[in-house]
């Protein structure tokens, strides 16, 4: 029996080593593909090598764990010792690659040189003259921006820290630290703010959107063209690439409930966790911390990319709409009007830009609900659908209360605007009020306006209280209904691991259930803006006229009239 177990363990070790070799082969192929892509793009040289070193460090960690397990079982060999010893160099290479700065690229901007730096190189800095350290001199007196003299070329814009940030710096946004530290010490100047990259410039994004619209018109025709299709063709790749970060966040959200079930079961002494050692329990606790860190990093990257894409879309829409307004015929421009055109550039563009970071929330909410429901079913069985049913039943009520709250908010703002306007008029004409003794009727009118405002505030506060009650009481209703049904239907007892895991999952389900209606409403509002922009961009334009094209009929000069000739003669000197 012992020999059979050892043979089985040896077979598992061999299979694991084979899988490690296969993963190494795949990583080499990925390294070659990334290196060719970097060479073709002409930027980011060496990035794939750093990614490969990090992947090799993770692979070496797995092999190190397998080697330790084999050594613990008494199966020592030079090969296992070599695998365990090779972990430290791989870990060192992966750690250094994680913090290695990005290499220069062809599209990177050159850093700004300051006049004070040139003076220090020629004459020596005052700090060096008195024996102070260079770092302290830079903190005490920051260099002044250079002012180009007549005939001297202007200094190139300052390179952004993102251009050469390492992988760890990009994940933690530490490349912004130098700018924030400078703003903490002194007011920022225009020279301190780095220049925008080409991908973030308004001209570049407007060119992408304009080319995508022209392609949409050429492919589907002027009447059937869609602005949504053009926007997706221009920015869709970047938009869907950010979905990976959202997926990582959604998956790691549910790591903690699974680990909570394991840890509480170990503390409670369940038979299912009898094989878990104390070190394994501490490992689960460490895994909960790592899962939360990965979730935080992924969510930060997702929102950063989402808001950056929103700014790109907003700048592009404003430029494209303005360019279209200049090329429209006079009849079409008069048909739309100046107000709607400005609304397209500002209101619709801002609405689309604000909604871009949250558009992935539709499939994200559905994914979270699906994973949470399946985990609840595995823990509680059919009783899990009782809590889910209550949350779904309360969803229309929450939507109705939210709409009523928005209505009361509009009434409050309208009443407040009326009261403030009346008080402003009273203060401007207070002399006339005193002269004609109009204080009592004016005061009565102000009190009536205030009474309307207080009534709207009271109703809005009541509905706000109802909304807060529903938001806070929903978990209690769900918990009571679920556990009551589980106790009535299931023959198994309600243990601590099941209770804590279920409560955690119900807490996680609150956000997608309340956020999904808002996401659907946001998509409906965006469809209106897309239709408005499609109608505007499909309007008739002026025919292009080259500047060097000859005129069809040369202009003819009319002879001067008799009055003009007499005026010219009278103005002539004698």
C-alpha positions as CSV (number, residue, x, y, z in Angstrom):
1,X,0.0,0.0,0.0
2,X,2.8,2.4,0.9
3,X,4.6,1.6,-2.3
4,X,1.4,2.1,-4.3
5,X,0.9,5.5,-2.7
6,X,4.5,6.4,-3.4
7,X,4.1,5.4,-7.0
8,X,0.9,7.5,-7.3
9,X,2.7,10.5,-5.7
10,X,5.6,10.0,-8.1
11,X,3.2,9.8,-11.1
12,X,1.6,13.1,-9.9
13,X,5.0,14.7,-9.6
14,X,6.0,13.6,-13.1
15,X,2.7,14.9,-14.5
16,X,3.2,18.2,-12.7
17,X,6.7,18.5,-14.1
18,X,5.4,17.8,-17.6
19,X,2.8,20.5,-17.2
20,X,5.5,22.9,-16.0
21,X,7.6,22.1,-19.1
22,X,4.5,22.6,-21.3
23,X,3.8,25.9,-19.7
24,X,7.5,26.9,-20.2
25,X,7.2,26.1,-23.9
26,X,4.0,28.2,-24.2
27,X,5.7,31.0,-22.4
28,X,8.6,30.9,-24.9
29,X,6.2,31.0,-27.8
30,X,4.4,34.0,-26.2
31,X,7.8,35.7,-25.7
32,X,8.7,35.3,-29.3
33,X,5.3,36.6,-30.5
34,X,5.5,39.7,-28.2
35,X,9.1,40.4,-29.2
36,X,8.0,40.4,-32.9
37,X,5.0,42.6,-32.1
38,X,7.3,45.1,-30.2
39,X,9.7,45.2,-33.1
40,X,6.9,45.8,-35.6
41,X,5.4,48.5,-33.5
42,X,8.7,50.2,-32.8
43,X,8.1,50.8,-29.1
44,X,8.2,49.0,-25.7
45,X,11.4,47.2,-26.5
46,X,12.1,44.6,-23.8
47,X,8.6,44.6,-22.3
48,X,8.0,41.0,-23.3
49,X,11.2,39.9,-21.6
50,X,10.0,41.4,-18.4
51,X,6.6,39.8,-18.7
52,X,8.3,36.4,-19.3
53,X,10.6,36.8,-16.3
54,X,7.5,37.5,-14.1
55,X,5.7,34.4,-15.5
56,X,8.9,32.4,-15.0
57,X,9.0,33.4,-11.4
58,X,5.4,32.3,-10.8
59,X,6.2,29.0,-12.6
60,X,9.3,28.5,-10.5
61,X,7.2,29.1,-7.3
62,X,4.9,26.3,-8.3
63,X,7.8,24.0,-9.0
64,X,9.4,25.0,-5.7
65,X,6.2,24.0,-3.9
66,X,6.2,20.7,-5.6
67,X,9.8,20.1,-4.8
68,X,9.2,20.9,-1.1
69,X,6.2,18.5,-1.0
70,X,8.4,15.7,-2.6
71,X,11.2,16.4,-0.2
72,X,8.8,16.3,2.7
73,X,7.7,12.8,1.6
74,X,11.2,11.6,1.7
75,X,11.8,11.4,-2.1
76,X,15.0,13.4,-2.3
77,X,17.0,13.5,-5.5
78,X,19.5,15.9,-7.2
79,X,16.8,16.9,-9.6
80,X,14.4,18.0,-6.9
81,X,17.2,19.8,-5.1
82,X,18.1,21.6,-8.3
83,X,14.4,22.6,-8.9
84,X,14.2,24.0,-5.3
85,X,17.5,25.9,-5.7
86,X,16.4,27.4,-9.0
87,X,13.5,29.1,-7.4
88,X,15.5,32.0,-5.9
89,X,17.2,33.2,-9.1
90,X,13.9,33.1,-10.9
91,X,12.2,35.0,-8.1
92,X,14.9,37.6,-8.2
93,X,14.7,38.0,-11.9
94,X,10.9,38.3,-11.8
95,X,11.0,40.8,-9.0
96,X,13.6,43.0,-10.8
97,X,11.5,42.8,-14.0
98,X,8.4,43.9,-12.1
99,X,10.2,47.2,-11.1
100,X,12.3,47.7,-14.2
101,X,11.4,51.0,-16.0
102,X,10.0,51.0,-19.4
103,X,12.5,51.4,-22.3
104,X,12.4,54.5,-24.5
105,X,10.2,54.3,-27.5
106,X,9.9,56.2,-30.8
107,X,6.7,57.9,-29.7
108,X,8.0,59.0,-26.3
109,X,8.6,62.7,-25.9
110,X,11.9,64.0,-24.8
111,X,12.2,65.4,-21.3
112,X,12.3,69.1,-20.7
113,X,15.7,70.7,-19.8
114,X,15.6,73.6,-17.5
115,X,17.8,76.7,-17.7
116,X,18.7,76.2,-14.0
117,X,20.0,72.7,-14.8
118,X,22.3,74.1,-17.5
119,X,23.6,76.8,-15.1
120,X,24.3,74.1,-12.6
121,X,26.3,72.1,-15.1
122,X,28.3,75.2,-16.2
123,X,28.8,77.0,-12.9
124,X,27.9,74.6,-10.2
125,X,24.8,74.8,-8.0
126,X,24.7,77.0,-4.9
127,X,24.0,73.9,-2.8
128,X,27.3,72.4,-3.9
129,X,29.1,75.6,-3.2
130,X,28.0,75.6,0.5
131,X,28.4,71.8,0.8
132,X,24.7,70.9,1.0
133,X,23.3,67.7,-0.6
134,X,21.8,68.0,-4.1
135,X,18.6,66.4,-3.0
136,X,18.1,69.0,-0.3
137,X,18.9,71.8,-2.7
138,X,16.2,70.5,-5.1
139,X,13.6,70.3,-2.4
140,X,14.5,73.8,-1.1
141,X,14.6,75.6,-4.5
142,X,13.0,73.9,-7.5
143,X,14.5,74.8,-10.9
144,X,12.8,77.6,-12.8
145,X,11.3,76.8,-16.2
146,X,13.4,77.9,-19.1
147,X,12.3,80.9,-21.2
148,X,13.5,80.7,-24.8
149,X,15.2,83.8,-26.0
150,X,14.7,85.3,-29.4
151,X,15.8,82.9,-32.1
152,X,16.3,80.0,-29.6
153,X,14.0,76.9,-30.2
154,X,11.4,76.2,-27.5
155,X,12.2,73.4,-25.1
156,X,10.4,70.1,-25.9
157,X,7.4,69.2,-23.7
158,X,8.1,67.3,-20.5
159,X,7.8,63.6,-20.8
160,X,5.0,61.9,-18.8
161,X,6.1,59.5,-16.1
162,X,3.7,56.9,-17.6
163,X,5.9,56.6,-20.7
164,X,8.7,54.9,-18.8
165,X,6.9,53.6,-15.8
166,X,7.5,50.0,-14.7
167,X,4.8,47.4,-14.5
168,X,4.6,47.8,-10.7
169,X,4.4,51.6,-11.1
170,X,1.6,51.3,-13.7
171,X,-0.4,49.0,-11.4
172,X,-0.1,51.2,-8.4
173,X,-0.1,54.6,-10.2
174,X,3.2,55.6,-8.4
175,X,4.3,57.3,-11.6
176,X,2.1,60.2,-10.6
177,X,3.8,60.5,-7.3
178,X,6.5,63.0,-8.4
179,X,3.9,65.4,-9.8
180,X,1.8,65.2,-6.6
181,X,4.8,65.7,-4.5
182,X,5.7,68.8,-6.5
183,X,2.2,70.2,-6.1
184,X,2.4,69.6,-2.3
185,X,5.6,71.7,-2.1
186,X,4.6,74.6,-4.3
187,X,2.0,75.6,-6.8
188,X,2.3,73.7,-10.1
189,X,3.3,75.6,-13.2
190,X,2.5,74.8,-16.8
191,X,6.0,73.3,-17.3
192,X,5.4,70.8,-14.5
193,X,2.5,69.2,-16.2
194,X,3.7,66.6,-18.7
195,X,2.5,66.7,-22.3
196,X,-0.3,64.4,-23.5
197,X,0.7,61.3,-25.4
198,X,-0.4,61.0,-28.9
199,X,-3.2,58.5,-28.0
200,X,-4.8,61.0,-25.6
201,X,-4.6,64.1,-27.8
202,X,-7.9,65.6,-29.1
203,X,-6.6,65.7,-32.7
204,X,-5.7,62.0,-32.8
205,X,-9.0,60.8,-31.3
206,X,-11.0,63.2,-33.5
207,X,-9.2,61.8,-36.5
208,X,-10.0,58.2,-35.4
209,X,-13.7,59.0,-35.0
210,X,-13.9,61.0,-38.3
211,X,-12.2,58.2,-40.2
212,X,-14.5,55.6,-38.6
213,X,-17.6,57.7,-39.5
214,X,-16.4,58.0,-43.1
215,X,-15.9,54.2,-43.2
216,X,-19.4,53.7,-41.7
217,X,-20.9,55.9,-44.4
218,X,-19.0,54.2,-47.1
219,X,-20.0,50.7,-45.9
220,X,-23.7,51.3,-45.0
221,X,-24.6,54.4,-46.9
222,X,-25.4,57.9,-45.6
223,X,-28.9,57.1,-44.5
224,X,-28.2,53.8,-42.7
225,X,-24.9,54.9,-41.1
226,X,-24.8,54.6,-37.3
227,X,-22.7,56.8,-35.0
228,X,-22.6,53.9,-32.5
229,X,-20.9,51.7,-35.1
230,X,-18.4,54.5,-35.9
231,X,-17.6,55.0,-32.2
232,X,-17.2,51.3,-31.7
233,X,-14.9,51.0,-34.7
234,X,-12.8,53.9,-33.4
235,X,-12.6,53.0,-29.6
236,X,-14.0,49.5,-29.4
237,X,-10.7,47.7,-29.1
238,X,-9.6,49.9,-26.1
239,X,-13.0,49.6,-24.6
240,X,-13.1,45.8,-24.7
241,X,-9.5,45.5,-23.5
242,X,-10.5,47.1,-20.2
243,X,-13.1,44.4,-19.8
244,X,-10.4,42.0,-18.7
245,X,-9.7,44.0,-15.6
246,X,-13.4,44.0,-14.8
247,X,-13.5,40.3,-15.2
248,X,-10.6,39.8,-12.9
249,X,-12.3,42.0,-10.3
250,X,-15.6,40.1,-10.5
251,X,-13.9,36.7,-10.2
252,X,-11.7,37.6,-7.2
253,X,-14.7,39.1,-5.4
254,X,-15.9,35.5,-4.7
255,X,-12.6,34.2,-3.5
256,X,-13.2,35.6,0.0
257,X,-16.6,33.8,0.5
258,X,-15.0,30.5,-0.5
259,X,-12.1,31.0,1.9
260,X,-14.4,32.2,4.7
261,X,-16.2,28.9,4.4
262,X,-12.9,27.0,4.7
263,X,-11.6,29.0,7.6
264,X,-14.8,29.0,9.6
265,X,-15.2,25.3,9.0
266,X,-11.6,24.7,10.3
267,X,-12.4,26.8,13.4
268,X,-15.7,25.0,13.9
269,X,-14.0,21.6,13.6
270,X,-16.0,20.3,10.7
271,X,-15.1,16.9,9.3
272,X,-14.8,18.4,5.8
273,X,-11.8,20.5,6.9
274,X,-10.2,17.8,9.0
275,X,-7.2,17.6,6.7
276,X,-6.5,21.3,6.9
277,X,-3.5,22.1,9.0
278,X,-2.9,25.3,11.0
279,X,-0.4,26.5,8.3
280,X,-3.0,25.9,5.7
281,X,-5.5,28.0,7.6
282,X,-3.0,30.8,7.8
283,X,-2.4,30.4,4.1
284,X,-6.1,30.8,3.5
285,X,-6.1,34.0,5.5
286,X,-3.1,35.3,3.5
287,X,-4.9,34.3,0.3
288,X,-7.9,36.4,1.4
289,X,-5.5,39.4,1.7
290,X,-3.9,38.7,-1.7
291,X,-7.3,38.3,-3.4
292,X,-8.4,41.7,-2.0
293,X,-5.2,43.3,-3.3
294,X,-5.6,41.8,-6.7
295,X,-9.3,42.9,-6.8
296,X,-8.3,46.5,-5.8
297,X,-5.5,46.7,-8.4
298,X,-7.8,45.3,-11.2
299,X,-10.6,47.7,-10.3
300,X,-8.3,50.7,-10.2
301,X,-6.9,49.9,-13.6
302,X,-10.4,49.3,-15.0
303,X,-11.7,52.7,-13.9
304,X,-8.6,54.5,-15.0
305,X,-8.9,53.1,-18.5
306,X,-12.6,53.7,-18.5
307,X,-12.4,57.4,-17.5
308,X,-9.5,57.9,-19.9
309,X,-11.5,56.5,-22.7
310,X,-14.4,58.7,-21.7
311,X,-12.2,61.8,-22.0
312,X,-11.0,60.6,-25.4
313,X,-14.6,60.1,-26.6
314,X,-15.7,63.5,-25.3
315,X,-12.9,65.3,-27.0
316,X,-13.4,63.4,-30.3
317,X,-17.2,64.1,-30.4
318,X,-16.7,67.8,-29.7
319,X,-14.2,68.1,-32.6
320,X,-16.2,66.1,-35.0
321,X,-19.5,67.9,-34.3
322,X,-17.7,71.3,-34.7
323,X,-16.1,70.3,-37.9
324,X,-19.5,69.0,-39.2
325,X,-21.2,72.3,-38.3
326,X,-18.6,74.2,-40.4
327,X,-19.3,72.0,-43.4
328,X,-23.1,72.0,-43.3
329,X,-25.2,73.9,-45.7
330,X,-27.0,77.0,-44.5
331,X,-30.4,75.4,-44.7
332,X,-29.3,72.4,-42.5
333,X,-27.6,74.7,-40.0
334,X,-30.7,76.8,-39.7
335,X,-32.8,73.6,-39.3
336,X,-30.8,72.3,-36.4
337,X,-30.0,75.7,-34.8
338,X,-27.1,76.9,-32.7
339,X,-28.5,75.6,-29.4
340,X,-28.8,72.0,-30.4
341,X,-25.4,72.0,-32.0
342,X,-23.8,73.3,-28.8
343,X,-25.9,70.7,-26.9
344,X,-24.4,67.9,-29.1
345,X,-20.9,69.2,-28.4
346,X,-21.3,69.5,-24.6
347,X,-24.4,67.7,-23.2
348,X,-24.4,64.6,-25.4
349,X,-20.6,64.3,-25.5
350,X,-20.5,64.6,-21.7
351,X,-23.3,62.1,-21.2
352,X,-21.5,59.5,-23.4
353,X,-18.2,60.2,-21.7
354,X,-19.6,59.8,-18.2
355,X,-21.3,56.5,-19.1
356,X,-18.3,54.8,-20.7
357,X,-16.7,53.7,-17.5
358,X,-19.9,51.9,-16.4
359,X,-21.0,50.2,-19.6
360,X,-19.3,47.0,-18.6
361,X,-21.6,46.9,-15.6
362,X,-24.4,45.2,-17.5
363,X,-22.6,41.9,-18.1
364,X,-20.7,42.3,-14.9
365,X,-23.9,42.4,-12.8
366,X,-25.3,39.4,-14.6
367,X,-22.0,37.5,-14.1
368,X,-21.9,38.4,-10.4
369,X,-25.5,37.3,-9.9
370,X,-24.9,34.0,-11.7
371,X,-21.8,33.2,-9.6
372,X,-23.4,34.2,-6.3
373,X,-26.5,32.2,-7.0
374,X,-24.6,29.1,-7.9
375,X,-22.4,29.4,-4.8
376,X,-25.5,30.0,-2.6
377,X,-27.1,26.9,-4.1
378,X,-24.1,24.8,-3.4
379,X,-24.2,26.0,0.3
380,X,-27.9,26.2,1.1
381,X,-29.5,24.2,-1.7
382,X,-33.0,25.2,-3.0
383,X,-33.4,27.6,0.0
384,X,-31.0,30.0,-1.7
385,X,-33.7,30.9,-4.2
386,X,-35.9,32.3,-1.5
387,X,-33.5,35.2,-0.7
388,X,-32.9,35.7,-4.4
389,X,-36.6,35.9,-5.0
390,X,-37.1,38.5,-2.3
391,X,-34.3,40.7,-3.7
392,X,-35.7,40.4,-7.2
393,X,-39.2,41.2,-5.9
394,X,-38.0,44.3,-4.1
395,X,-36.2,45.5,-7.2
396,X,-39.2,47.2,-8.9
397,X,-40.1,48.8,-5.5
398,X,-36.6,50.3,-5.3
399,X,-36.8,51.5,-8.9
400,X,-40.2,53.2,-8.2
401,X,-38.9,54.9,-5.0
402,X,-35.8,56.1,-7.0
403,X,-38.0,57.6,-9.7
404,X,-40.2,59.3,-7.1
405,X,-37.1,60.6,-5.4
406,X,-35.9,62.1,-8.6
407,X,-39.3,63.8,-9.2
408,X,-39.2,65.3,-5.7
409,X,-35.6,66.4,-6.2
410,X,-36.7,68.3,-9.4
411,X,-39.6,69.9,-7.4
412,X,-37.3,71.0,-4.6
413,X,-34.9,72.6,-7.1
414,X,-37.7,74.3,-8.9
415,X,-39.2,75.7,-5.6
416,X,-35.8,76.7,-4.4
417,X,-35.0,78.6,-7.6
418,X,-38.3,80.4,-7.4
419,X,-37.7,81.5,-3.8
420,X,-34.1,82.6,-4.5
421,X,-35.3,84.6,-7.5
422,X,-38.0,86.3,-5.5
423,X,-35.6,87.2,-2.7
424,X,-33.1,88.5,-5.2
425,X,-35.7,90.8,-6.7
426,X,-36.7,91.9,-3.2
427,X,-33.2,92.8,-2.3
428,X,-32.7,94.7,-5.5
429,X,-35.9,96.7,-5.1
430,X,-35.9,97.2,-1.3
431,X,-36.0,100.9,-1.6
432,X,-39.2,100.8,-3.7
433,X,-40.7,98.3,-1.2
434,X,-40.0,100.7,1.7
435,X,-41.3,103.7,-0.3
436,X,-44.6,102.2,-1.2
437,X,-44.9,100.2,2.1
438,X,-45.1,96.8,0.3
439,X,-43.5,94.9,3.1
440,X,-46.5,92.8,4.3
441,X,-47.6,91.5,0.8
442,X,-44.0,90.8,-0.2
443,X,-43.3,89.0,3.0
444,X,-46.4,86.9,2.5
445,X,-45.3,86.0,-1.0
446,X,-41.8,85.0,0.3
447,X,-43.4,82.8,3.0
448,X,-45.7,81.2,0.4
449,X,-42.6,80.3,-1.7
450,X,-40.8,79.0,1.4
451,X,-43.9,76.9,2.3
452,X,-43.9,75.3,-1.1
453,X,-40.1,74.5,-0.8
454,X,-40.6,73.1,2.7
455,X,-43.4,70.9,1.5
456,X,-41.2,69.5,-1.3
457,X,-38.3,69.0,1.1
458,X,-40.6,67.1,3.5
459,X,-41.9,64.8,0.9
460,X,-38.4,64.2,-0.5
461,X,-37.1,63.5,2.9
462,X,-39.9,61.0,3.6
463,X,-39.2,59.2,0.3
464,X,-35.5,59.3,1.1
465,X,-36.2,57.6,4.4
466,X,-38.2,54.9,2.7
467,X,-35.4,54.3,0.2
468,X,-32.8,54.1,3.0
469,X,-35.0,51.7,4.9
470,X,-35.5,49.4,1.9
471,X,-31.7,49.5,1.2
472,X,-30.9,48.7,4.8
473,X,-33.7,46.2,5.5
474,X,-33.3,44.1,2.4
475,X,-30.4,42.0,3.7
476,X,-32.4,41.3,6.9
477,X,-35.5,40.2,5.0
478,X,-33.4,38.1,2.7
479,X,-31.4,36.5,5.5
480,X,-34.5,35.7,7.6
481,X,-36.4,34.2,4.6
482,X,-33.5,32.1,3.4
483,X,-32.5,30.7,6.8
484,X,-36.2,30.1,7.7
485,X,-36.8,28.1,4.5
486,X,-33.5,26.2,4.9
487,X,-34.5,25.2,8.5
488,X,-37.9,24.1,7.4
489,X,-36.9,22.2,4.2
490,X,-33.3,21.0,4.6
491,X,-32.6,18.0,6.9
492,X,-29.0,19.3,7.5
493,X,-28.4,21.8,10.4
494,X,-27.5,25.4,9.8
495,X,-23.8,25.5,10.7
496,X,-21.5,28.5,11.1
497,X,-19.7,28.1,7.8
498,X,-22.9,28.0,5.9
499,X,-24.3,31.0,7.8
500,X,-21.2,33.2,7.3
501,X,-20.7,32.3,3.7
502,X,-24.4,32.9,2.9
503,X,-24.3,36.3,4.6
504,X,-21.2,37.3,2.6
505,X,-22.8,36.2,-0.7
506,X,-26.0,38.1,0.0
507,X,-24.0,41.2,0.7
508,X,-22.2,40.8,-2.6
509,X,-25.5,40.4,-4.4
510,X,-26.9,43.7,-3.2
511,X,-24.8,45.9,-5.5
512,X,-25.5,44.1,-8.8
513,X,-29.2,43.9,-8.1
514,X,-29.4,47.6,-7.3
515,X,-27.0,48.7,-10.1
516,X,-28.5,46.7,-13.0
517,X,-31.6,49.0,-13.4
518,X,-29.4,52.0,-13.4
519,X,-27.2,50.4,-16.1
520,X,-30.2,49.7,-18.3
521,X,-31.5,53.2,-17.9
522,X,-28.0,54.6,-18.8
523,X,-28.0,52.5,-22.0
524,X,-31.4,53.8,-22.9
525,X,-30.2,57.4,-22.5
526,X,-27.1,56.7,-24.5
527,X,-29.2,55.3,-27.4
528,X,-31.0,58.6,-27.5
529,X,-27.7,60.5,-27.7
530,X,-26.4,58.2,-30.4
531,X,-29.5,58.7,-32.5
532,X,-29.2,62.5,-32.2
533,X,-25.6,62.5,-33.2
534,X,-26.3,60.1,-36.1
535,X,-29.0,62.4,-37.4
536,X,-26.7,65.4,-37.1
537,X,-23.7,63.9,-38.8
538,X,-25.9,62.5,-41.6
539,X,-27.0,66.1,-42.6
540,X,-26.2,67.5,-46.0
541,X,-22.8,69.1,-46.4
542,X,-21.4,71.8,-48.7
543,X,-19.6,70.5,-51.8
544,X,-15.9,70.8,-51.4
545,X,-14.3,73.5,-53.4
546,X,-10.5,73.4,-54.0
547,X,-8.7,76.7,-53.4
548,X,-6.9,76.6,-56.8
549,X,-10.0,75.7,-58.8
550,X,-10.8,78.3,-61.6
551,X,-14.1,80.2,-61.3
552,X,-16.8,79.2,-63.8
553,X,-17.5,82.8,-64.7
554,X,-14.8,85.5,-64.1
555,X,-16.1,88.6,-62.3
556,X,-16.8,91.7,-64.4
557,X,-16.2,95.2,-63.1
558,X,-19.1,97.6,-63.5
559,X,-18.4,101.1,-64.7
560,X,-18.6,103.7,-61.9
561,X,-21.8,105.7,-61.7
562,X,-22.1,109.4,-62.4
563,X,-22.3,110.2,-58.7
564,X,-19.1,108.3,-57.9
565,X,-17.3,110.0,-60.8
566,X,-18.4,113.4,-59.6
567,X,-17.3,112.6,-56.0
568,X,-13.9,111.4,-57.3
569,X,-13.4,114.7,-59.3
570,X,-14.4,116.8,-56.3
571,X,-12.0,115.0,-54.1
572,X,-9.1,115.3,-56.5
573,X,-6.5,118.0,-55.6
574,X,-6.7,121.2,-57.6
